[in-house]
Amino acid sequence: MPLVMMINRIQSPEDFMELINTSRDYVDEIYNGATSDIRAVYQDIRWALLQKMNVPVEEAREKMAKLKDSGMGNLFASMEKMDIQAERRNTQLARQDAEAASAVEQFWQYK
């Protein structure tokens, strides 16, 4: 996401040059650490940027080919394994338990 946000801030040729000159290592680090799926998104964004900048199609293709030749990364490698569906089930069960406890409490209050 940081790379997408950085690219989205480009409003002029000067902005583009500033991104390239001051953030090249950071951009490379983000891209090189990305999975193939995320890289595909980056490639689509880069293609759109090159077209918006009116880069000749052949030159844009050459630049894109260089980007695709980079090795695979491991974005999310340090992320703890998660199971969203299991978490949703656990939340639902906890909600049901709380509702049952509330019903029991209300029952005893009316007696």
GUKOLPA-148959 format. One record per residue (C-alpha): residue number from 0; residue in one letter; x, y, z. Coordinates in nm, 2 decimals, padded with zeros to 4 digits. Example, Ala and Ser with C-alpha at 12.3 -4.5 7.8 and 13.67 -1.06 7.14 Angstrom:
BEGIN
<node><seq>0</seq><type>A</type><x>01.23</x><y>-00.45</y><z>00.78</z></node>
<node><seq>1</seq><type>S</type><x>01.37</x><y>-00.11</y><z>00.71</z></node>
END
This chain:
BEGIN
<node><seq>0</seq><type>M</type><x>00.00</x><y>00.00</y><z>00.00</z></node>
<node><seq>1</seq><type>P</type><x>00.28</x><y>00.25</y><z>00.07</z></node>
<node><seq>2</seq><type>L</type><x>00.41</x><y>00.22</y><z>-00.28</z></node>
<node><seq>3</seq><type>V</type><x>00.06</x><y>00.27</y><z>-00.43</z></node>
<node><seq>4</seq><type>M</type><x>00.01</x><y>00.58</y><z>-00.21</z></node>
<node><seq>5</seq><type>M</type><x>00.35</x><y>00.71</y><z>-00.32</z></node>
<node><seq>6</seq><type>I</type><x>00.27</x><y>00.66</y><z>-00.69</z></node>
<node><seq>7</seq><type>N</type><x>-00.07</x><y>00.82</y><z>-00.64</z></node>
<node><seq>8</seq><type>R</type><x>00.09</x><y>01.14</y><z>-00.51</z></node>
<node><seq>9</seq><type>I</type><x>00.26</x><y>01.20</y><z>-00.85</z></node>
<node><seq>10</seq><type>Q</type><x>00.10</x><y>01.51</y><z>-01.00</z></node>
<node><seq>11</seq><type>S</type><x>00.38</x><y>01.64</y><z>-01.22</z></node>
<node><seq>12</seq><type>P</type><x>00.71</x><y>01.54</y><z>-01.38</z></node>
<node><seq>13</seq><type>E</type><x>00.89</x><y>01.69</y><z>-01.09</z></node>
<node><seq>14</seq><type>D</type><x>00.70</x><y>01.47</y><z>-00.84</z></node>
<node><seq>15</seq><type>F</type><x>00.79</x><y>01.16</y><z>-01.05</z></node>
<node><seq>16</seq><type>M</type><x>01.16</x><y>01.26</y><z>-01.05</z></node>
<node><seq>17</seq><type>E</type><x>01.15</x><y>01.32</y><z>-00.68</z></node>
<node><seq>18</seq><type>L</type><x>01.00</x><y>00.98</y><z>-00.62</z></node>
<node><seq>19</seq><type>I</type><x>01.27</x><y>00.82</y><z>-00.84</z></node>
<node><seq>20</seq><type>N</type><x>01.56</x><y>01.01</y><z>-00.70</z></node>
<node><seq>21</seq><type>T</type><x>01.48</x><y>01.01</y><z>-00.33</z></node>
<node><seq>22</seq><type>S</type><x>01.28</x><y>00.69</y><z>-00.28</z></node>
<node><seq>23</seq><type>R</type><x>01.44</x><y>00.45</y><z>-00.53</z></node>
<node><seq>24</seq><type>D</type><x>01.58</x><y>00.22</y><z>-00.26</z></node>
<node><seq>25</seq><type>Y</type><x>01.26</x><y>00.22</y><z>-00.06</z></node>
<node><seq>26</seq><type>V</type><x>01.05</x><y>00.15</y><z>-00.37</z></node>
<node><seq>27</seq><type>D</type><x>01.29</x><y>-00.13</y><z>-00.47</z></node>
<node><seq>28</seq><type>E</type><x>01.26</x><y>-00.27</y><z>-00.12</z></node>
<node><seq>29</seq><type>I</type><x>00.88</x><y>-00.27</y><z>-00.12</z></node>
<node><seq>30</seq><type>Y</type><x>00.86</x><y>-00.42</y><z>-00.47</z></node>
<node><seq>31</seq><type>N</type><x>01.13</x><y>-00.69</y><z>-00.40</z></node>
<node><seq>32</seq><type>G</type><x>00.95</x><y>-00.79</y><z>-00.08</z></node>
<node><seq>33</seq><type>A</type><x>00.61</x><y>-00.84</y><z>-00.25</z></node>
<node><seq>34</seq><type>T</type><x>00.45</x><y>-01.16</y><z>-00.36</z></node>
<node><seq>35</seq><type>S</type><x>00.38</x><y>-01.23</y><z>-00.72</z></node>
<node><seq>36</seq><type>D</type><x>00.01</x><y>-01.13</y><z>-00.68</z></node>
<node><seq>37</seq><type>I</type><x>00.11</x><y>-00.79</y><z>-00.52</z></node>
<node><seq>38</seq><type>R</type><x>00.37</x><y>-00.74</y><z>-00.79</z></node>
<node><seq>39</seq><type>A</type><x>00.11</x><y>-00.79</y><z>-01.06</z></node>
<node><seq>40</seq><type>V</type><x>-00.09</x><y>-00.51</y><z>-00.90</z></node>
<node><seq>41</seq><type>Y</type><x>00.22</x><y>-00.29</y><z>-00.89</z></node>
<node><seq>42</seq><type>Q</type><x>00.28</x><y>-00.37</y><z>-01.26</z></node>
<node><seq>43</seq><type>D</type><x>-00.07</x><y>-00.26</y><z>-01.35</z></node>
<node><seq>44</seq><type>I</type><x>-00.02</x><y>00.06</y><z>-01.16</z></node>
<node><seq>45</seq><type>R</type><x>00.31</x><y>00.12</y><z>-01.32</z></node>
<node><seq>46</seq><type>W</type><x>00.17</x><y>00.06</y><z>-01.67</z></node>
<node><seq>47</seq><type>A</type><x>-00.11</x><y>00.31</y><z>-01.60</z></node>
<node><seq>48</seq><type>L</type><x>00.14</x><y>00.56</y><z>-01.47</z></node>
<node><seq>49</seq><type>L</type><x>00.36</x><y>00.52</y><z>-01.78</z></node>
<node><seq>50</seq><type>Q</type><x>00.05</x><y>00.56</y><z>-02.01</z></node>
<node><seq>51</seq><type>K</type><x>-00.06</x><y>00.87</y><z>-01.81</z></node>
<node><seq>52</seq><type>M</type><x>00.29</x><y>01.01</y><z>-01.86</z></node>
<node><seq>53</seq><type>N</type><x>00.26</x><y>00.95</y><z>-02.24</z></node>
<node><seq>54</seq><type>V</type><x>00.57</x><y>00.72</y><z>-02.25</z></node>
<node><seq>55</seq><type>P</type><x>00.59</x><y>00.56</y><z>-02.59</z></node>
<node><seq>56</seq><type>V</type><x>00.44</x><y>00.21</y><z>-02.58</z></node>
<node><seq>57</seq><type>E</type><x>00.76</x><y>00.03</y><z>-02.68</z></node>
<node><seq>58</seq><type>E</type><x>00.96</x><y>00.21</y><z>-02.42</z></node>
<node><seq>59</seq><type>A</type><x>00.69</x><y>00.14</y><z>-02.16</z></node>
<node><seq>60</seq><type>R</type><x>00.70</x><y>-00.23</y><z>-02.26</z></node>
<node><seq>61</seq><type>E</type><x>01.07</x><y>-00.24</y><z>-02.21</z></node>
<node><seq>62</seq><type>K</type><x>01.04</x><y>-00.08</y><z>-01.87</z></node>
<node><seq>63</seq><type>M</type><x>00.77</x><y>-00.33</y><z>-01.77</z></node>
<node><seq>64</seq><type>A</type><x>00.98</x><y>-00.62</y><z>-01.89</z></node>
<node><seq>65</seq><type>K</type><x>01.26</x><y>-00.52</y><z>-01.66</z></node>
<node><seq>66</seq><type>L</type><x>01.01</x><y>-00.50</y><z>-01.37</z></node>
<node><seq>67</seq><type>K</type><x>00.88</x><y>-00.85</y><z>-01.44</z></node>
<node><seq>68</seq><type>D</type><x>01.23</x><y>-01.00</y><z>-01.45</z></node>
<node><seq>69</seq><type>S</type><x>01.28</x><y>-00.92</y><z>-01.08</z></node>
<node><seq>70</seq><type>G</type><x>01.28</x><y>-01.21</y><z>-00.84</z></node>
<node><seq>71</seq><type>M</type><x>01.01</x><y>-01.32</y><z>-00.60</z></node>
<node><seq>72</seq><type>G</type><x>00.97</x><y>-01.16</y><z>-00.27</z></node>
<node><seq>73</seq><type>N</type><x>00.80</x><y>-01.26</y><z>00.05</z></node>
<node><seq>74</seq><type>L</type><x>00.56</x><y>-00.99</y><z>00.16</z></node>
<node><seq>75</seq><type>F</type><x>00.35</x><y>-01.11</y><z>00.46</z></node>
<node><seq>76</seq><type>A</type><x>00.63</x><y>-01.36</y><z>00.54</z></node>
<node><seq>77</seq><type>S</type><x>00.64</x><y>-01.26</y><z>00.90</z></node>
<node><seq>78</seq><type>M</type><x>00.27</x><y>-01.23</y><z>00.94</z></node>
<node><seq>79</seq><type>E</type><x>00.11</x><y>-01.46</y><z>01.19</z></node>
<node><seq>80</seq><type>K</type><x>-00.11</x><y>-01.73</y><z>01.04</z></node>
<node><seq>81</seq><type>M</type><x>-00.48</x><y>-01.62</y><z>01.06</z></node>
<node><seq>82</seq><type>D</type><x>-00.81</x><y>-01.80</y><z>00.99</z></node>
<node><seq>83</seq><type>I</type><x>-01.07</x><y>-01.53</y><z>00.95</z></node>
<node><seq>84</seq><type>Q</type><x>-01.35</x><y>-01.79</y><z>00.91</z></node>
<node><seq>85</seq><type>A</type><x>-01.26</x><y>-01.95</y><z>01.24</z></node>
<node><seq>86</seq><type>E</type><x>-01.24</x><y>-01.61</y><z>01.41</z></node>
<node><seq>87</seq><type>R</type><x>-01.59</x><y>-01.53</y><z>01.28</z></node>
<node><seq>88</seq><type>R</type><x>-01.72</x><y>-01.86</y><z>01.42</z></node>
<node><seq>89</seq><type>N</type><x>-01.55</x><y>-01.79</y><z>01.76</z></node>
<node><seq>90</seq><type>T</type><x>-01.71</x><y>-01.44</y><z>01.76</z></node>
<node><seq>91</seq><type>Q</type><x>-02.05</x><y>-01.58</y><z>01.68</z></node>
<node><seq>92</seq><type>L</type><x>-02.02</x><y>-01.85</y><z>01.96</z></node>
<node><seq>93</seq><type>A</type><x>-01.91</x><y>-01.59</y><z>02.21</z></node>
<node><seq>94</seq><type>R</type><x>-02.20</x><y>-01.37</y><z>02.11</z></node>
<node><seq>95</seq><type>Q</type><x>-02.44</x><y>-01.66</y><z>02.16</z></node>
<node><seq>96</seq><type>D</type><x>-02.29</x><y>-01.74</y><z>02.50</z></node>
<node><seq>97</seq><type>A</type><x>-02.33</x><y>-01.38</y><z>02.61</z></node>
<node><seq>98</seq><type>E</type><x>-02.69</x><y>-01.37</y><z>02.49</z></node>
<node><seq>99</seq><type>A</type><x>-02.76</x><y>-01.70</y><z>02.68</z></node>
<node><seq>100</seq><type>A</type><x>-02.60</x><y>-01.56</y><z>03.00</z></node>
<node><seq>101</seq><type>S</type><x>-02.80</x><y>-01.24</y><z>02.96</z></node>
<node><seq>102</seq><type>A</type><x>-03.12</x><y>-01.44</y><z>02.92</z></node>
<node><seq>103</seq><type>V</type><x>-03.05</x><y>-01.64</y><z>03.23</z></node>
<node><seq>104</seq><type>E</type><x>-02.97</x><y>-01.33</y><z>03.43</z></node>
<node><seq>105</seq><type>Q</type><x>-03.30</x><y>-01.16</y><z>03.31</z></node>
<node><seq>106</seq><type>F</type><x>-03.49</x><y>-01.48</y><z>03.41</z></node>
<node><seq>107</seq><type>W</type><x>-03.35</x><y>-01.46</y><z>03.76</z></node>
<node><seq>108</seq><type>Q</type><x>-03.43</x><y>-01.09</y><z>03.79</z></node>
<node><seq>109</seq><type>Y</type><x>-03.79</x><y>-01.15</y><z>03.72</z></node>
<node><seq>110</seq><type>K</type><x>-03.83</x><y>-01.41</y><z>03.99</z></node>
END
